[in-house]
């Protein structure tokens, strides 16, 4: 069975994992050899191991059941004497252990090295690429670099191509690139294909531009003929001028309503002369043009995609060149980047049967437990997914624990949709439960209540604001992550403790606002000290070190 546990901060995630792990141990005393618990930091790994050991020790001494005491003693002894088989690991360590078992298949040699600093390796690949131009001035690399330099100059960016390429090279370390690296490499390497592709993009762009500009020109001609002039910059009829002028234009909510409803153009409050002009414009066909233009602007996905791809196509070639040079460098030094581990593992898990993977690694896993799942990236999940499927096919148990609210921060290239909906959909054919840990054991009741109200409200407000600019935006993830009843927390404490205060400071000048903020901060701290809170219980959180220096400097002066 698969358990997908949604758990927010302070709700006892680690306690839940420890509990489920020990339950599996009690079902089979050998299970500790066949359970893999995965988290994201070494600290979390050690904490989970310690909790399991402490809990077993506690049961062995204090359980009311003699049988449970005896089982706990045996389990504790087995784990401590066979500690290498106690599989609680970071996701990186687990992936590295599999890659080590597939050295030959990944093209590496024994004794390979793992480079931790992607930046250093990628910058060296760029420098080698530039230096290599002296030997081959007719290469496609030179063409890609010239295109890159021209584009940067056109955008008013630096002419220092080496520095700019160093920055660009870091895109290779992003998962979005890694997911499509092989496809992009094929596209760039086939010159005829690339030329034809660019021609297709041009045709898509030109066709849409011509259609929109033709409609706008006809509309503007009618407006000028009827002298139904624009009265202000917010006049909805500006849409015809903006759509003609701008490559990418999406009408706002008001403009959409006007374009889709010509009957709203004439109102009772309009002056007679203005009303006659509007009616004449409608009689000349402006209403039909407006509806047609709205249709064109509403169905622009292909056009916008083509426009953006055309502008950036040279970058794909250059990235491909840098990536190839990075791979050559890796072969020469018998090493690969730590950040490429997931890519290697994905190739392994997709091309190999799971039993074969276990045979190669020398470890057979029956049960998986994934902690902090909201930090999991799509590539990591693509590597883990076949293992989880195999586990469930054997009627074993898997546990996934995460906080969907935290997934929006995109730590470690995490994919917020995994915890939100993808996992449940992917495993819909298996027995599954989706409990939520609702109680918060860490914060006071007032703080929990504030968070529930604030984040649900701010998610709805943000969704509406985005929809005003981008009407097609649905924002389901925002409201489902922050508004669903099963994600709202309850305080474990009945005491209405905790306090949240928000102060808004409005000053046009930044210096005045900073001074007011510092004065307010001192006022709050003085109040806390007067109520006998020690300094050690007070924390000031800031955005960056520069702000910390300002606060320290301020308090140093006011305290003398």
C-alpha positions in Angstrom: 0.0 0.0 0.0 1.1 3.6 -0.7 0.6 6.2 2.0 0.9 9.9 0.8 0.9 11.9 4.0 0.4 15.7 3.7 2.0 17.3 6.7 2.8 20.9 7.5 5.6 22.3 9.7 5.3 21.2 13.3 2.8 18.5 12.7 5.0 15.6 13.6 6.4 14.3 10.3 9.5 12.7 11.8 7.4 11.1 14.5 5.1 9.6 11.8 8.0 8.3 9.9 9.6 6.8 13.0 6.3 5.2 14.0 5.7 3.6 10.5 9.3 2.4 10.3 9.1 0.6 13.7 5.7 -0.9 12.8 7.4 -2.5 9.8 10.2 -3.8 12.0 7.7 -5.4 14.3 6.1 -7.2 11.4 9.4 -8.8 10.4 12.6 -8.5 12.5 14.7 -8.7 9.3 12.9 -5.7 7.7 15.6 -3.2 8.8 17.7 -4.7 6.0 15.0 -4.1 3.4 13.6 -0.7 4.3 15.0 2.4 2.8 14.2 5.8 4.4 15.2 8.7 2.2 15.5 12.4 3.3 17.4 15.4 2.0 20.1 16.3 4.6 22.6 14.4 6.6 21.3 16.1 9.7 17.8 14.8 9.1 19.2 11.3 8.4 21.1 11.2 11.7 18.0 12.5 13.6 15.8 9.8 12.1 18.3 7.1 13.0 18.6 8.4 16.5 14.9 8.5 17.0 14.4 4.9 15.9 17.2 3.7 18.1 15.9 5.8 21.1 12.3 4.5 20.5 13.4 0.9 20.4 15.4 1.4 23.6 12.4 3.0 25.3 10.1 0.1 24.3 12.7 -2.4 25.4 12.7 -0.9 28.9 9.2 0.5 29.5 6.7 -1.3 27.3 3.8 -2.9 29.2 4.0 -5.8 26.8 6.8 -8.4 27.6 6.7 -9.5 24.0 7.2 -6.0 22.7 10.1 -5.5 25.2 11.8 -8.6 23.9 11.2 -7.8 20.2 12.5 -4.3 20.8 15.7 -5.7 22.4 16.3 -8.1 19.6 15.7 -5.4 16.9 18.0 -2.9 18.7 20.7 -5.5 19.0 20.4 -6.6 15.4 20.5 -3.0 14.1 23.5 -2.0 16.2 25.5 -5.1 15.3 24.6 -4.8 11.6 24.6 -1.0 11.3 25.6 -0.9 7.6 22.3 -2.5 6.8 20.3 0.2 8.6 19.3 2.0 5.4 18.5 5.6 6.2 20.1 7.8 3.7 20.1 11.2 1.9 18.7 11.0 -1.6 22.1 12.0 -3.0 23.9 9.2 -1.1 21.4 6.6 -2.3 21.7 7.7 -5.9 25.5 7.6 -5.6 25.4 4.1 -4.3 23.5 2.9 -7.4 25.8 4.9 -9.8 28.8 3.2 -8.2 27.4 -0.2 -9.1 26.8 0.8 -12.7 30.2 2.4 -13.5 30.7 0.6 -16.8 27.1 1.3 -18.0 27.6 5.1 -17.4 30.8 5.2 -19.4 33.0 5.9 -16.3 36.0 3.9 -15.1 36.7 2.6 -11.6 38.2 5.2 -9.4 36.1 8.0 -10.9 35.8 11.3 -9.1 32.7 13.3 -8.3 33.0 17.0 -8.8 31.0 19.0 -6.2 31.5 22.5 -7.7 29.6 22.7 -11.0 30.5 26.4 -11.5 34.3 25.6 -11.6 33.8 22.7 -14.1 31.4 24.6 -16.4 33.6 27.7 -16.5 36.6 25.6 -17.5 34.5 24.0 -20.3 33.7 27.5 -21.5 37.3 28.6 -21.4 38.4 25.5 -23.3 35.7 26.2 -25.9 36.9 29.8 -26.5 40.6 28.7 -26.6 39.7 26.0 -29.2 38.5 28.6 -31.7 42.1 29.4 -32.5 42.4 25.8 -34.0 39.1 25.8 -35.8 37.6 29.1 -37.0 35.1 27.4 -39.3 33.3 25.5 -36.6 29.6 25.9 -35.6 30.8 26.9 -32.2 32.2 30.2 -33.6 28.8 30.9 -35.3 26.9 30.2 -32.1 29.3 32.5 -30.2 28.9 35.3 -32.8 25.1 35.0 -32.7 25.3 35.1 -28.9 27.5 38.2 -28.8 25.3 40.0 -31.3 22.1 39.3 -29.3 23.7 40.4 -26.1 24.9 43.7 -27.7 21.4 44.3 -29.2 19.9 43.9 -25.7 22.5 46.4 -24.4 24.3 43.8 -22.4 28.1 43.4 -21.9 30.5 42.7 -24.8 32.5 40.5 -22.4 31.4 37.2 -24.0 33.5 35.1 -21.7 31.8 36.4 -18.6 28.4 36.1 -20.3 29.1 32.6 -21.3 30.1 31.6 -17.8 26.7 32.8 -16.6 24.9 31.0 -19.5 26.8 27.8 -18.7 25.1 27.5 -15.3 21.9 26.8 -17.2 23.4 23.3 -17.8 23.1 22.7 -14.1 19.4 23.3 -14.1 17.1 20.4 -14.2 14.9 22.0 -16.9 17.8 21.7 -19.3 18.9 18.2 -18.2 15.4 16.9 -18.9 15.7 17.8 -22.6 19.4 17.9 -23.1 19.5 14.8 -25.5 16.6 16.1 -27.6 18.2 19.6 -27.9 21.6 18.0 -28.8 20.0 16.1 -31.7 18.2 19.2 -32.9 21.4 21.2 -33.0 23.5 18.5 -34.5 21.2 18.0 -37.5 21.8 21.2 -39.5 19.1 20.7 -42.1 16.6 19.9 -39.4 17.5 23.1 -37.5 17.3 25.3 -40.7 13.8 23.9 -41.5 12.7 24.3 -37.9 13.7 28.0 -37.9 11.8 28.5 -41.2 8.7 26.9 -39.6 9.0 29.3 -36.7 9.3 32.3 -39.0 6.2 31.3 -40.9 4.2 30.9 -37.7 5.4 34.3 -36.5 4.8 36.2 -39.7 1.3 34.7 -40.3 0.1 35.7 -36.8 1.7 39.2 -37.0 0.2 39.9 -40.4 -3.3 38.8 -39.2 -3.2 40.9 -36.0 -1.7 44.0 -37.7 -4.3 43.8 -40.5 -7.1 43.7 -38.0 -5.6 46.5 -36.0 -5.1 48.7 -39.1 -8.7 48.2 -40.2 -9.9 49.0 -36.6 -7.7 52.1 -36.4 -8.9 53.3 -39.9 -12.6 53.1 -38.6 -11.7 54.9 -35.4 -10.0 57.7 -37.3 -12.8 57.9 -40.0 -15.5 58.3 -37.3 -13.3 60.5 -35.2 -14.1 58.3 -32.2 -10.8 59.3 -30.7 -9.1 57.9 -27.6 -9.6 60.1 -24.5 -7.0 58.7 -22.1 -4.2 56.2 -21.9 -6.6 53.8 -20.1 -9.1 54.0 -22.9 -9.9 50.4 -23.9 -9.5 51.3 -27.6 -5.7 51.6 -27.0 -5.8 47.8 -27.5 -5.8 48.2 -31.3 -2.6 50.4 -31.2 -0.8 48.2 -28.6 -1.6 44.9 -30.3 -0.3 46.3 -33.6 2.9 47.6 -32.0 3.9 44.9 -29.5 5.1 41.5 -30.4 3.4 39.9 -27.4 0.3 41.5 -26.2 -2.4 40.1 -23.9 -5.4 42.3 -23.2 -6.4 42.9 -19.6 -9.8 42.0 -18.2 -11.4 45.3 -19.1 -10.1 45.2 -22.6 -11.3 41.6 -23.0 -14.8 42.5 -21.8 -15.0 45.5 -24.3 -13.7 43.5 -27.2 -16.1 40.6 -26.5 -19.2 42.8 -25.9 -19.6 45.6 -28.4 -23.1 46.4 -26.9 -21.2 47.9 -23.9 -19.6 50.5 -26.1 -22.7 52.7 -26.1 -23.9 53.8 -22.7 -26.7 56.0 -21.4 -24.2 58.4 -19.8 -22.4 59.1 -23.1 -22.8 62.5 -24.8 -24.9 62.4 -28.0 -22.0 63.1 -30.3 -19.8 60.4 -28.7 -22.7 57.9 -28.9 -23.2 58.6 -32.6 -19.5 58.1 -33.3 -19.6 54.7 -31.5 -22.7 53.6 -33.3 -21.1 54.6 -36.7 -18.0 52.7 -35.8 -20.1 49.6 -35.1 -22.0 50.1 -38.4 -18.7 50.1 -40.2 -17.8 46.7 -38.7 -15.6 47.6 -35.8 -17.6 45.2 -33.6 -16.8 42.2 -35.9 -13.1 43.2 -36.1 -13.0 43.5 -32.2 -14.3 39.9 -31.8 -12.0 38.6 -34.5 -9.0 40.3 -32.8 -9.9 38.9 -29.4 -10.0 35.4 -31.0 -6.5 35.9 -32.5 -5.1 37.2 -29.2 -6.7 34.5 -27.1 -5.2 31.7 -29.3 -1.6 32.8 -29.4 0.2 30.0 -27.6 1.8 28.6 -30.7 2.8 32.1 -31.9 4.2 33.2 -28.5 6.2 29.9 -28.2 7.6 30.4 -31.8 8.5 34.0 -31.1 10.4 33.1 -27.8 12.1 30.1 -29.3 13.2 32.1 -32.4 14.8 34.7 -30.2 16.7 32.1 -28.1 17.5 29.5 -30.7 21.2 30.5 -30.8 21.5 29.8 -27.1 20.4 26.2 -27.6 23.4 25.7 -29.9 25.8 27.4 -27.6 24.6 25.4 -24.5 24.9 22.2 -26.5 28.6 23.2 -27.4 29.4 23.9 -23.7 27.7 20.7 -22.6 29.7 18.6 -25.1 32.9 20.2 -23.9 32.0 19.5 -20.3 31.4 15.8 -21.2 34.8 15.6 -23.0 36.4 17.2 -19.9 34.7 14.6 -17.7 36.1 11.7 -19.8 39.6 13.1 -19.7 39.5 13.5 -15.9 37.3 10.4 -15.3 34.9 12.4 -13.3 31.3 13.8 -13.4 29.4 16.5 -11.6 27.4 15.6 -8.5 24.5 17.4 -10.1 24.6 14.9 -13.0 24.0 12.0 -10.7 20.2 12.1 -11.2 20.7 12.1 -14.9 22.8 9.0 -14.8 20.4 7.3 -12.4 17.4 8.0 -14.6 19.2 6.3 -17.5 19.9 3.3 -15.3 16.4 2.9 -13.9 14.7 3.4 -17.2 16.9 0.9 -19.1 17.2 -1.8 -16.4 14.8 -4.1 -14.6 14.5 -3.3 -10.9 15.6 -6.8 -9.8 18.7 -6.3 -11.8 19.4 -3.0 -10.1 19.1 -4.7 -6.7 21.4 -7.5 -7.9 24.0 -5.0 -9.0 23.9 -3.0 -5.8 23.8 -6.0 -3.5 20.8 -4.6 -1.6 17.2 -5.6 -1.9 14.6 -3.0 -0.8 11.1 -4.0 -0.1 9.8 -0.8 1.5 10.5 2.9 0.7 9.9 5.9 3.0 10.4 9.3 1.5 10.7 12.3 3.8 10.4 16.0 2.8 9.0 14.9 -0.5 8.1 18.5 -1.4 11.8 18.9 -2.1 11.9 16.2 -4.7 12.6 17.2 -8.3 11.0 15.7 -11.4 14.3 14.0 -12.5 14.7 12.5 -9.0 11.2 11.3 -9.1 11.7 9.7 -12.5 14.6 7.8 -11.0 12.7 6.7 -7.9 9.3 6.0 -9.6 10.3 2.5 -11.1 11.5 1.4 -7.7 8.3 2.5 -6.0 6.2 0.8 -8.7 8.2 -2.5 -8.2 7.7 -2.2 -4.4 3.9 -1.8 -4.7 3.8 -4.6 -7.3 5.1 -6.9 -4.6 2.3 -5.8 -2.3 4.9 -4.0 0.0 4.4 -0.7 1.7 5.7 2.8 0.8 5.3 6.0 2.6 5.6 9.5 1.2 5.6 12.5 3.6 5.7 16.1 2.5 4.3 19.6 2.8 2.7 20.8 -0.4 2.8 24.4 0.9 6.6 24.4 1.1 6.9 23.0 -2.4 6.4 26.4 -4.1 9.8 27.5 -2.9 11.4 25.1 -5.5 14.3 24.1 -3.2 16.7 21.8 -5.2 14.6 22.1 -8.4 11.6 20.6 -6.7 8.4 20.0 -8.7 5.4 21.4 -6.7 2.9 19.4 -8.8 4.3 16.0 -7.7 3.0 16.3 -4.1 0.0 18.2 -5.4 -1.5 15.8 -7.9 0.9 13.8 -10.1 1.8 11.1 -7.5 -1.9 10.3 -6.7 -2.7 10.1 -10.4 0.4 7.9 -11.3 -0.5 5.4 -8.6 -4.2 5.5 -8.8 -4.3 1.8 -9.7 -2.7 0.8 -6.4 -4.2 0.6 -2.9 -3.6 4.1 -1.5 -4.3 6.3 1.5 -3.8 10.1 1.8 -4.0 11.1 5.4 -3.2 14.6 6.6 -1.4 15.5 9.8 -3.5 18.4 10.9 -2.3 19.2 14.4 0.5 21.6 15.0 2.6 20.8 18.1 5.1 23.6 17.6 3.1 26.9 17.5 0.5 28.6 19.6 -3.2 28.4 18.7 -3.4 32.1 17.6 -0.4 31.6 15.3 -1.9 28.5 13.7 -5.2 30.3 13.2 -3.5 33.4 11.7 -1.6 31.2 9.2 -4.7 29.4 8.1 -6.6 32.7 7.5 -3.7 34.7 6.1 -2.4 32.2 3.5 -5.8 31.2 2.2 -6.7 34.9 1.8 -3.4 35.9 0.2 -3.6 32.9 -2.2 -7.1 34.0 -3.4 -6.0 37.6 -3.7 -2.9 36.7 -5.7 -4.9 34.4 -8.0 -7.3 37.2 -8.8 -4.5 39.8 -9.4 -2.8 37.4 -11.8 -6.1 36.7 -13.6 -6.6 40.4 -14.2 -3.4 40.4 -16.2 -3.5 36.8 -17.5 -7.2 35.9 -17.8 -6.4 32.3 -18.8 -4.6 31.7 -15.4 -6.5 29.2 -13.3 -4.4 29.2 -10.1 -5.8 25.9 -8.8 -2.5 25.0 -7.3 -2.4 28.2 -5.2 -5.8 27.8 -3.7 -5.5 24.0 -3.3 -2.1 24.3 -1.5 -3.2 27.1 0.8 -7.0 26.8 1.1 -8.1 23.1 1.2 -9.6 22.1 4.6 -7.3 19.1 4.9 -4.3 21.3 4.6 -5.4 23.8 7.3 -3.8 23.1 10.7 -5.2 22.8 14.1 -3.4 23.7 17.3 -2.5 20.7 19.5 -2.7 23.1 22.5 -6.0 24.2 23.8 -4.4 27.3 25.2 -5.0 30.3 22.9 -1.3 31.2 23.0 0.9 33.0 20.5 0.6 36.4 18.9 1.0 37.8 15.4 1.3 41.5 14.7 1.7 43.2 11.3 2.7 46.8 11.0 2.5 48.6 7.6 4.9 51.5 7.1 4.2 53.8 4.2 6.8 56.4 3.2 7.7 57.5 -0.3 11.4 57.9 0.7 13.2 54.6 1.4 15.4 56.3 4.1 12.4 57.5 6.0 10.7 54.1 5.8 13.9 52.4 7.1 14.2 54.8 10.0 10.5 54.1 11.0 11.1 50.4 10.7 14.1 50.5 13.0 12.2 52.7 15.5 9.3 50.3 15.5 11.6 47.3 15.9 13.2 48.9 19.0 9.8 49.7 20.4 8.7 46.0 20.0 11.9 44.7 21.6 11.7 47.2 24.5 8.1 46.0 25.1 9.2 42.4 25.2 12.1 43.1 27.6 9.7 45.0 29.9 7.5 41.9 30.0 10.5 39.9 31.2 11.3 38.0 27.9 15.0 37.3 27.8 17.2 38.4 24.9 17.7 34.7 24.1 14.0 34.3 23.3 14.0 37.1 20.7 14.9 36.5 17.0 15.1 39.1 14.3 14.8 37.7 10.8 16.0 39.7 7.8 16.4 39.2 4.1 20.1 39.7 3.7 23.4 40.5 5.5 23.2 44.2 4.5 19.9 44.6 6.5 21.5 42.8 9.4 24.4 45.3 9.4 21.9 48.3 9.4 20.1 46.8 12.4 23.3 46.1 14.4 24.6 49.6 13.7 21.3 51.2 14.8 21.1 49.3 18.1 24.8 49.9 18.8 24.2 53.7 18.6 20.8 53.8 20.4 22.2 51.6 23.2 25.3 53.8 23.4 
